[in-house]
């Protein structure tokens, strides 16, 4: 069980470290190309949720995040035991949620910096950070777990 908490702590540490690097080494709005023009580091701040929605509603994000963290911990301890993919997805979600929560509580905004252009459709993806990536990966793993679990339940009934 402690390995899963270690994964969450690693995500939080990498998230906060990368954000610290951006804050210390880049000016707001500065872009450093990595693979031009498809990938770069862009110093950006977000005072809202995903894609800047509900900007300035920090109290709301605080309440929601605390509820999400409690829910993740509840499910981890009550429903995920013996189910490694479920446990992993929950701890990845926990790391991502806490990473952005720290930003909102300490800075009043989230530090974003990964700037991606998807050339096939010429789409500039919303700027994100390690915590955002962890949240997305956690949700994808949770969906995979749910699909797998449903198939296993159907096999048991058959």
N, C-alpha and C positions, 0 to 999 in steps of 0.2 A: 504494500500500500504506500509506503514511504517513497518508492521510486516515482509514483505518479505525482506526489506533491513536489518531488524534485524537478519533474518536467515543468510543472507550473512555475516554480521558482526560477528555473532557467529561462523560461519565456519572459517573465517579468524582468529579470536581470538584463537580458539581451535587449529587450524593448527600451528599458530606461537608459542603458548605456548608449544605444544608438541615438536616442533622442538627445542625450547629453552632448554627444559628439556634434550633432547638428547645431544645438544651441551655442556651443563654444566655438565652433569653427566656421559657421556660415551666417551670413546676413539674411534677414528675412527676405524672401523672394529670390535669393541667389540660387542658381541651378548649376550643378556640376554634371556634365555628361559622363555616362558610363559606357553605354552602347548607343551612340548617336544615330538617329533621333529617338530610338525606341525606349531607352531606359536612362534615367538620370536621378540624381538626388536634388530635390527642390525643397528649400526651407519654407515651410508653410505652417500656418496655425489654423486650427478649427475650433470654434467656440460652440459648435453644435454637435449633432449626431452625424451619422453617415451622410456624406455629401452636403454637410453644413445645415441639415434640417434642424429646426427648433433652436436656432442660434440663441445663445445667452440663457438657456434654461438649465443652468448648472444644478439647481436644487432638484429638478426633476430627474436629471441624469444620476445624481447622487442616490436618490431614493430607488430608482430602477436598478442601478448597479448593485446596491446592497441587497435588494430582493433577489436579483439574479445570482449573486454570490451565495446567498443562503440556500437558494434552490439547487444550485450545483452541488454544494456540500451535502445537502440532504440526499439528493439522488445518488451521489457518490457512495455515501455510507449505508443507505437503506436499500438501494435497488441495483447498484452496479457491481457489487462484490461477485467475484468469479467470472466477470465478463470484461476481459481486458480491453476490447475495442471501445466499449461503453465508458470504462474508466478513463482510458486515454483521451477520448473526445471531451469528456467533462473537464479533465485537468488542463487540456489545451484551451478550452473555453475560459476556465478560471484564470489562467495566466493572462490571456488577452483582456478579459474584463478588468482585472486588477491593474494591468499596465496602463490602460486608458483612464481608469478611475484615479490613479495616482496623479496623472497629468491634470485632470479636472479639479481635483482637490488642492493640489500644490500650486499649479500655474494658472488655473482658471481657464485653460484651453488645452487642446491636444496638439502635440507636435507631430506633424506629418511630414514625410520627406521622400517617399518612393513615388516617382513620376514615370508612368508607363504609357506608351503609345502603342496601340494595337494596329499595325499597318494594314492588315487585310481589309479592315472596315474603316480605317482612318479614324479610330476612336481614341480619344485621350481619356484614359481611365482616371477616376478620382484619385487624388494623391492620398497615400495611406502610409501606415507604419507597421512595425513588427506585431504589435498587439492586434491591429486590424487583420493582418494576415493570419494570426493565430485564431482569431474568432471565426474567420472564414473556413480555415482548415478544420477547426473543431466542429462546425456545423456540417461540413461535408462528411466527416467521419461519423457523425451522429446519424446522418441520413443513411449512410452505408450500413451502419449497425442496425438501424430500424428495419431496413429492407431485408437484411440477413436474418434478423430475429423473426420477422414475419414468416419468412420461408421455412425457418426451423419449426415454428409453431404449427404451420400447415402440415409439415411432414409428420409431426407427432400426432395430429388429428387423423391423418390418413391411415 
